[in-house]
């Protein structure tokens, strides 16, 4: 299995509302530092948000609301006309607030939140070039942003590209592609000319695909290892950790967050006694 490149961006942004301090830390995790032409940029990514201020932070409960109303990916350096960008984001934020889909929750001071069950796709797209830099930003309302440290990706020409299967669902069809660059090989979904990264695969094994029980689900074989792939979301619902790198990081980071959050609550309870 290929050795993965893990990019971790961490940023602390301090904001001072009238009555309390709002400080937040955002982690961004992507798993390769290169992209090919036609790949949706930036890569699929996961994040963790930690409240390190004294004020509560409001976050959307449902990842769809969070993705629409609070999550943004911004070129670095950022657009100097931040006021216009904030106005557009605030409009989407207010729509998310009014959406009846789960609503928002308060992230207490010292605690970390993870969103499960999906990778995030940025709506903002960037032109393909030799180097692309961006930040992942979370909008907290009232003009406040939390920005990650800049993430840098390089645009490359792959060494080889091979179609391993065409999968068809009720509404559409797409190709699964094995793309090799240097000593790395990734599985992609190719739809209408756009490439979506799915997971790393072995360099030499033959990739086989067969239908699986459930709408939009397919079983992918990488040698003697099997994975369950959900079409339309470019995610694995099951698979070995060396393939399901996004799921592995999410599970491990969530477990660490839950342990840390329990310790934060224990200390707060002791101080309140």
Phi and psi in degrees as a GROMACS rama.xvg file:
@    title "Ramachandran Plot"
@    xaxis  label "Phi"
@    yaxis  label "Psi"
@TYPE xy
-64.7374  148.712  UNK-2
-76.9132  128.5  UNK-3
-85.2931  148.551  UNK-4
-102.072  121.271  UNK-5
-109.997  124.758  UNK-6
-106.429  123.037  UNK-7
-119.182  119.002  UNK-8
-111.862  126.629  UNK-9
-126.429  135.546  UNK-10
-141.648  145.57  UNK-11
-119.532  121.361  UNK-12
-117.748  127.36  UNK-13
-104.681  129.698  UNK-14
-130.109  143.804  UNK-15
-120.599  86.4938  UNK-16
-67.8166  -177.978  UNK-17
-66.4086  -36.3505  UNK-18
-115.489  -12.4629  UNK-19
-153.68  167.81  UNK-20
-97.879  128.485  UNK-21
-113.05  103.073  UNK-22
-118.517  138.933  UNK-23
-142.023  151.272  UNK-24
-121.808  133.387  UNK-25
-123.483  130.384  UNK-26
-104.908  136.567  UNK-27
-120.58  129.336  UNK-28
-123.182  116.835  UNK-29
-122.378  164.91  UNK-30
-121.744  4.11113  UNK-31
-152.814  147.744  UNK-32
-99.7536  15.1981  UNK-33
-131.065  154.535  UNK-34
-138.033  158.718  UNK-35
-108.918  162.775  UNK-36
-64.536  132.187  UNK-37
96.187  -12.645  UNK-38
-74.5998  137.861  UNK-39
-65.4508  120.158  UNK-40
-114.024  131.804  UNK-41
-79.4792  175  UNK-42
-62.5197  161.687  UNK-43
-57.6181  141.564  UNK-44
-148.03  163.243  UNK-45
-122.437  157.015  UNK-46
-138.981  159.288  UNK-47
-129.366  137.395  UNK-48
-119.414  124.919  UNK-49
-117.554  130.97  UNK-50
-88.0442  110.181  UNK-51
-112.245  16.571  UNK-52
-101.396  -167.893  UNK-53
-100.38  -17.3565  UNK-54
-92.4284  156.453  UNK-55
-70.4775  150.117  UNK-56
-115.857  129.119  UNK-57
-88.3814  125.849  UNK-58
-130.413  145.215  UNK-59
-65.6767  136.687  UNK-60
-68.7785  -45.6046  UNK-61
-88.1343  134.509  UNK-62
-60.5758  -28.4655  UNK-63
-64.8704  -43.8106  UNK-64
-65.1594  -40.1024  UNK-65
-63.2174  -45.6182  UNK-66
-59.5053  -43.3782  UNK-67
-77.1547  -46.0136  UNK-68
-94.6301  -19.632  UNK-69
-126.648  -25.0804  UNK-70
-92.2569  134.74  UNK-71
-144.757  149.142  UNK-72
-119.844  123.249  UNK-73
-120.647  135.319  UNK-74
-58.0468  148.748  UNK-75
-117.453  129.118  UNK-76
-68.4475  154.892  UNK-77
-70.673  155.222  UNK-78
-54.5474  122.689  UNK-79
-63.2068  -23.5882  UNK-80
-87.5783  67.8036  UNK-81
-67.3286  -27.1333  UNK-82
-61.4695  -44.5221  UNK-83
-64.9385  -41.5662  UNK-84
-62.7899  -41.6065  UNK-85
-67.1666  -38.8451  UNK-86
-62.29  -43.0847  UNK-87
-65.2994  -41.8562  UNK-88
-68.7255  -36.2032  UNK-89
-65.3315  -33.9049  UNK-90
-62.6461  -44.8224  UNK-91
-67.7319  -35.9358  UNK-92
-61.9216  -44.4758  UNK-93
-65.9943  -35.1966  UNK-94
-64.2461  -40.0002  UNK-95
-65.9932  -37.4395  UNK-96
-62.2079  -39.9541  UNK-97
-79.0177  -14.8226  UNK-98
-67.3011  134.799  UNK-99
-81.2139  1.11151  UNK-100
-75.6718  86.8151  UNK-101
75.3657  -33.3532  UNK-102
80.2036  -156.44  UNK-103
-115.929  162.825  UNK-104
-133.158  163.498  UNK-105
-99.399  121.103  UNK-106
-88.9524  112.967  UNK-107
-68.6486  162.266  UNK-108
-58.1226  133.921  UNK-109
88.0492  -10.2887  UNK-110
-99.7245  158.619  UNK-111
-118.848  141.787  UNK-112
-121.714  139.57  UNK-113
-122.065  140.962  UNK-114
-97.2628  133.038  UNK-115
-110.138  163.234  UNK-116
84.3077  3.56239  UNK-117
-161.946  158.741  UNK-118
-101  151.798  UNK-119
-91.9491  135.154  UNK-120
-110.37  122.389  UNK-121
-75.8841  133.792  UNK-122
-68.5016  -36.6534  UNK-123
-69.4331  133.805  UNK-124
-116.192  151.23  UNK-125
-120.557  144.711  UNK-126
-62.0209  143.64  UNK-127
-71.1245  133.588  UNK-128
-155.096  178.628  UNK-129
-66.0657  -29.9587  UNK-130
-142.082  133.172  UNK-131
-129.588  130.245  UNK-132
-124.111  138.542  UNK-133
-154.383  163.913  UNK-134
-118.994  149.156  UNK-135
-97.1083  124.881  UNK-136
-121.747  145.367  UNK-137
-119.558  125.833  UNK-138
-92.7212  126.885  UNK-139
-104.955  6.44302  UNK-140
88.8527  162.754  UNK-141
55.6631  31.0182  UNK-142
83.3645  6.54432  UNK-143
-97.03  132.635  UNK-144
-121.316  151.203  UNK-145
-119.733  122.908  UNK-146
-112.335  139.458  UNK-147
-75.6049  169.033  UNK-148
-65.0288  153.739  UNK-149
-60.7639  140.76  UNK-150
-109.674  134.775  UNK-151
-114.685  128.77  UNK-152
-120.742  147.87  UNK-153
-110.999  138.908  UNK-154
-86.3991  131.783  UNK-155
-132.01  162.436  UNK-156
-100.678  119.552  UNK-157
-66.3086  154.55  UNK-158
-73.8792  -33.4269  UNK-159
-157.057  158.647  UNK-160
-146.072  127.661  UNK-161
-135.652  130.305  UNK-162
-80.2423  124.541  UNK-163
-103.019  -20.2872  UNK-164
-170.121  154.917  UNK-165
-113.98  124.651  UNK-166
-112.095  139.746  UNK-167
-123.5  131.481  UNK-168
-116.492  -175.693  UNK-169
-60.5572  -40.5013  UNK-170
-98.9327  -17.2515  UNK-171
-163.171  177.82  UNK-172
-141.03  155.491  UNK-173
-150.147  161.744  UNK-174
-104.664  140.18  UNK-175
-97.2674  126.469  UNK-176
-119.199  139.483  UNK-177
-101.383  115.42  UNK-178
-113.221  126.423  UNK-179
-112.295  132.42  UNK-180
-137.932  116.399  UNK-181
54.8275  -121.669  UNK-182
-101.755  26.9828  UNK-183
-124.013  143.737  UNK-184
-137.727  125.101  UNK-185
-123.052  147.253  UNK-186
-90.6946  132.43  UNK-187
-123.372  152.176  UNK-188
-101.084  128.005  UNK-189
-111.854  117.814  UNK-190
-132.481  121.404  UNK-191
51.9147  38.0665  UNK-192
86.8297  -6.07836  UNK-193
-101.753  142.684  UNK-194
-106.14  133.812  UNK-195
-121.36  121.316  UNK-196
-67.1075  134.368  UNK-197
-106.195  -61.6754  UNK-198
-168.135  159.809  UNK-199
-72.7475  147.634  UNK-200
-133.065  166.043  UNK-201
-66.4688  158.905  UNK-202
-75.2559  -29.5959  UNK-203
-118.733  -21.8021  UNK-204
-65.0591  146.844  UNK-205
-75.1195  134.2  UNK-206
-96.9311  124.8  UNK-207
-120.174  145.658  UNK-208
-131.253  136.244  UNK-209
-142.961  154.162  UNK-210
-61.3899  151.966  UNK-211
-130.901  160.613  UNK-212
-63.5569  133.846  UNK-213
108.702  144.279  UNK-214
-65.0488  127.733  UNK-215
75.908  9.98226  UNK-216
-103.56  141.312  UNK-217
-138.941  146.779  UNK-218
-97.1807  128.496  UNK-219
-114.142  129.535  UNK-220
-105.449  125.266  UNK-221
-112.185  91.3757  UNK-222
67.7814  -123.912  UNK-223
-97.4112  6.34116  UNK-224
-98.7768  137.614  UNK-225
-115.632  150.992  UNK-226
-136.061  152.697  UNK-227
-107.495  122.629  UNK-228
-111.388  134.485  UNK-229
-103.746  113.919  UNK-230
-70.0793  148.74  UNK-231
90.7182  -19.5809  UNK-232
-119.059  -8.10435  UNK-233
53.8629  43.7276  UNK-234
-128.847  156.828  UNK-235
-97.6979  132.527  UNK-236
-92.0888  -20.3046  UNK-237
-147.001  151.251  UNK-238
160.384  159.948  UNK-239
-61.1035  152.181  UNK-240
-58.5433  -33.069  UNK-241
-69.2403  -20.3631  UNK-242
-95.6347  -47.898  UNK-243
-85.7421  64.7917  UNK-244
-69.2606  -33.7911  UNK-245
-66.9726  -46.5364  UNK-246
-64.1194  -39.8635  UNK-247
-60.9282  -48.2703  UNK-248
-63.1018  -41.2817  UNK-249
-62.3316  -45.8291  UNK-250
-62.2223  -47.2257  UNK-251
-68.09  -39.6968  UNK-252
-69.9139  -36.6013  UNK-253
-65.6805  -42.5909  UNK-254
-60.62  -42.5692  UNK-255
-65.2769  -38.8132  UNK-256
-63.9364  -42.6106  UNK-257
-63.7396  -39.4873  UNK-258
-64.7183  -45.366  UNK-259
-64.9117  -41.1001  UNK-260
-63.8206  -39.5729  UNK-261
-62.5067  -38.4285  UNK-262
-68.6366  -38.9734  UNK-263
-61.2917  -44.9735  UNK-264
-66.2614  -37.2855  UNK-265
-62.6539  -44.4537  UNK-266
-65.8351  -38.7253  UNK-267
-65.2696  -39.0218  UNK-268
-64.7089  -39.4334  UNK-269
-64.3762  -41.5997  UNK-270
-67.7964  -28.2124  UNK-271
-79.7531  -14.692  UNK-272
